[in-house]
């Protein structure tokens, strides 16, 4: 009798919605999990009114990354290497169905297709017991309007299913993607000087801070600035900062200037040994000269960093940079940001040469164009650009 009561308490604590929970799949007993590689051994969905609980049985505790995708609404759970022997399954309540696949060499992805816009309002781990492995629990509830994931930045709590289970010591934190934002120029290097005497370094810093603010507001990203004040920073140091933080993306922000004051529109640049056109080559040469401002030669930088700047063998990184650039351009078009006719260009920008960090350079517009200067000096327009960059980042990681 006592054993039955204890079992009932565990079930009630684990599901919370026992009146309508159901067992979807159980792939294999916990004791048969492959040693060394975490395994998903089962999953359950429970509902109660408009609230839905999703439970994943694990062979060991895992620290996944959780975020949302829209159109259609989905919740994505990215795991490191993991064994998943369950088939695609139909859900219930807010979960229409869920599916799993290997996303890339380092990521295994679970997708929860939603019936309505929803958010994960609570997430926690039930520790392993003598007979069960740990369980990752996601509680979902409907949101009004757009899907939200602002709570993903909260720490995952660890709860005891019954008093006899010892709570684990560490609190799990869901991993965020790391983004480094690089406001171009700074300090003694003003960059382009535009109509009315506006400095490129001032606008890029303001824009960079706004992008950081909006990215962090999503709860999905950890964001670093290469500079947060008006200071000079050599190009290779910007690359080092991105790599030091193990960045998933590097975004350098600039604003160009030309003799032809009629030219206007934003553009995106990615790295290539051979420039896409004469204008791209000229721009790269001009930007790369920033490291010579104190009459220091590029060859005098640390040997390790010099090797990094010359290493163009990371084809995967270059391809990822191009994919990100194209995705961001599509978002700019959607948000009606003025673009150059040829808006994706490429050249040998020193600041884009991290071999293991997908990198792009965003030219927000031309400071030689009076109309564009007026826009870029406007905080509302910079907010619009930042919002578009956030959408581009979201699209990239989807």
N, C-alpha and C positions, 0 to 999 in steps of 0.2 A: 504493500500500500504506500509506504514511504517512498519507495523507488519510483512508483507511478506518479506521485505528487511532484517529486523532483524533476522528472521528465517533463511534466506539464508546465512547470515554472520556466524551464529552459526554452521550450517551444514558444511559450507566450512572450518571453523576453526577446527571443530571436526574431520573431515575425511581427509582433505587435498587432498585426491584422489577421489573426488566426481564423476569423470567420470566413475568409475568402482566399487564403493562401493556397497555392498548389505547387506540387513538385514538378519542375519542368524536365530536368535531366539529372542523372547521377552517373558520371562517367566511370569512376572506379573508387574503391574504398581508399580512405586517407592513408592507410598503412602501406598501400602499394604505390604511392607517389615516387617518381623517379628521383633518386638521390641527387642533390646538387642543383637541379632545375625545378623552380616552383611550378606547381601544377594546379589547374582549376579542376576540382573534383566534383563540382555540382553547382546548381544555381536554382533559385526560387524567386517567384514574384508574388507579392501579396498586395491586396487593395482594401481600402476602407473609404467609401465615398469618393472624394476627388484626390485622395492621397494614395501613393503607391510606394511600396518598398521592394528593392531589388537586393538579393543576397547572393554573394559568390563564395562558395567553399574553396579554400586554398590549402595547399600543403605547407606553406609557410607565408609569413606576412610579406606583402609586397607594397611598394610605394608608387602607385600609379599617378599619371597626370590626367586631370579631368577638365574638359572644356566643352563648350556648346557650339553647334553649327546650326545655321538657319537655312530655310528654303531648300528642302524641308527641315523641320525642327528635329534635331538629334542631340543626344548627349554622348560624348566620346570619352572612353576610358583607355588611355595608352599605357601598356605595361612594358617592362623590359622583357628579356627572353623568358618565355613561359610555355608550358605545355597546356594545350586546350583541346580536349577530346570530346567536347560537346558539339552538337550540330546546331545550325540556325534554328531558333525556336520562336514561336508565337508568344507574345506577352499578354498583358492584361492591364486594365486601368489606363494610366498615362503612357504605358509602354506598348506600342503596337507590336513590335517584334524586336529581337536582338540577334546580332550576328558578330562573328569574329573572323579575323584574317591577319596574316602577317603584313604589316604596312611597309616596313623597310628592314634593312639588316639588323637594326637595333630596337625596333618597335613592333609590338604586337597589339592590335587595336580591336577593342570591343565597341560596337556602335549600338546604342539604344534608339530605335526609331520611335518618335513620340506621336501620340494621337492629338496632343494639344501642346502649345508652348508651355514649358515647364522648367523648373530649376531644381538643383539638388540643395534642399534646405538643411539637410543634416547628413553627415557621413561619419562612420566610426568603424573601428575594428573590434570584433569579439575575439579575445585571445584563444589560443588552443587549449583544449582540455585533454584529459587522459585518453579520450576516445575520439575526439574531433580535432581537425585542424582549425586554424583561425578563419574567420569569416569577415569579408568586407561588406559593409551594409551601406546602401545609398537610399535615402528617403527623398522622394520627389513630390512636389506639389505644383499645381497649375499656377502660371503667372498670367496677369492681364496684359496683353500686348506682346511685346518682343520677349524672346527668351532671355533670361538673365543668368549670369554666372558670377556675380560679384562676391558671393560667399565662398568661392573656391579657394580664396586666399586664407580662409580660416584653417586652423590646425585641426587635424583629425583626432577626435577623442577616442579613447580606448575604454570600453565598457565591459563589466563582468556579467556573463550570462547568469551565473549563480554565485553565491558567496564563497563556495569552495574553490573557485577558479582564481588563481593568483593573477593580478593585473600586471601586464608587462611594464617595464620601466620607461621605455622611450615612447614619446608621443610622435606619431607619424605626421609628416608634412607633405602635401602633394607638391610635386615638382612643377616649377614654372619654367617656361621658355625664357632664355636670357637674351635681351636685346641691347645692343650698344648704339647709342645715338651720338653722332659726331657733328656738332655745329662747326661749320667750316671757318677757317682763319681765326683771328683773335689776337689781342695784344698789339704788338708793333706791326702786325700784318692785318690791315683792314679789309683785304680782299678787294672786290670791285667797289668803286665809289660811284654811286648812281646820281640820277637827276635830283637836284636839291641838296647834294652833299651827303646823302644817306650812305652809311657803310654796310657792306655785305656782312661783316662780322657781327653787327648788332642785330640784324634781321635773322641770321641763322641761329644765333643763341636764343632769341625769343621763340623762334619756331621749334627749336630742339627741346626747349623746356616744356612747350605745349604738347609736343608728341609724347614726351616722357610722362607727363601728367595723365594724358588720355589712355596710354597703354597700361599704366599702373591701375587706373580706375576700373579696368575690366577684371582685375584680380587674377589674370592669367599669365602675366609677364613680370619678370624682374628686369628693371631697366637701369642702365648706366649711361652717364654722359661723359664724353671724353674731356669736356671742359664745361664747368658750370658758371664761369665768370669770364671777364674780358682778359684772357691771358693767351700768350703765344705757346703753341704746342707743335712740335715737329711732326711731320706726316708719319714717320715710322713709329713714333711713340703712340699715335692714335691706333695703329695696327696692333701694337703690343698690348694696349689697354683692352682691345676687343678680345684678343687671344687669352689674356690673363683671366678675364671673367668667363672664359669658355663660352663665348657668345654663340647663340644659334643664328643670329642675324646681325649685320652691321649696316647702319644707314647713315651716310654722310650727307649733310644738308648744305646747299649752296645757292647762290643767285648770280647769274652771269651778267656780263656787260659787253656790248658790241658798238662799233662805230655806227652801224645802221640802226637808228633809233626806232625804226618801224617794226623790227622783229620782236615778237613776244611769244609767250607760251612756255609751259613747263616741259621737262624732259627727264628721262632716266638714263643713266650710264652704267654699264657693267664693264668688267675688265677684259681686255684683249691685247695681245702684243701688237697687232695691226689695227689701226683705227678704222672705224666704219666710214669716215669721211674726213676731209681736210679740217672742218670746223671742230670735230671731236679731237683730232690730233693736236690742234692749236690750243684747245681748252686744256687738255691733259698736260701739255708742256707748260702752260701758264700756271696751273694749279701745282704741278710738281716743283716749280721754282720757289714755292713758299719755303722749302727747306734750305734755300740758299740765302735767306734773308740776313743771316749773320756772317755771310761769306764762308759758311761751312760746306764742304763738299759731301755729297751723298755717300761717297766711298768711306767717309770717316765715321759712319755710324757703326755700332757694335757688329762684329762679324756674324753672330747668330741672327740678328735682325736683318742684316743685309742678305743673308741666305734666304730668309723668309720672303723678303720683297722680290727676290728673283725666282722663287719657286712657283712655277705656273703649271705644275704637273697634276694638280688636284682637279681633274676633269669633273668629278662629281660636284665639287664646290662651285665651279664656274657654271655648270648646268643649273644648279639650284639657284644661283644668283640671277640667271636669265629668266627662270620660271617665276621667281619673285618679282622681277622687274615687269614682266608681261602682265602678271596678275594685278600689280599696282596700277599700271597704265589703264587696264580695263576699269578699275575702280575710279580713276580720275575722269575717264570719259563718262561714266555713269553719273558722277557727281558734278559734271559740267565744269571741270577745271580746264581752263584754256591750255591746249597742248601744241607743241611744234608739229609741223607736218610729219617730220621724221622724228618720232618721240622716243624711240629706244635706240641709243647709240652706244658705241663702245670704243675704248682706247686704253692705253697703258697708264692708268691712274695709280700712283704709288700708294695712295690711301686705301685702295681696294685689293691689295695684294696679299692679304692673309690667306694662307693655303687651305685652311680648314674652317673658315667662317664665310658663308655666303654674304656677299657685300654688294651694295649698290650706292650710287651717288645720285641724289635728287637735286636737279636744278629747278628751283621753285619758279623762276621766271627771269626776266631781264631788267636790271636796274637802269639800263640805258633807255627804257621805254617809260614815259611819264605815267601812262595809264597803269602799267604793271607795278611801278613803284608805289603808287597810291594804294593799290590792293595789298601789296606785301607789308606796307606800314600799318595796315588795318588788322587789329587783333582778331576780328571776326573772320577775316579771310584766312589768317594763319590757323585759326581754330578749324576751319573747313579743311585746310590742307592736312592738318594733324589727324582729323577724323578719317580722312581718306587713307592716310598711311596706316592707321589702325585697322581699317577694313582690309587693306592689302596684306597686312601681317596675318590677320585672321584667315584670310583666304589661303595664304601660303601654307599655314600649318594644318589646314583642312585637307 
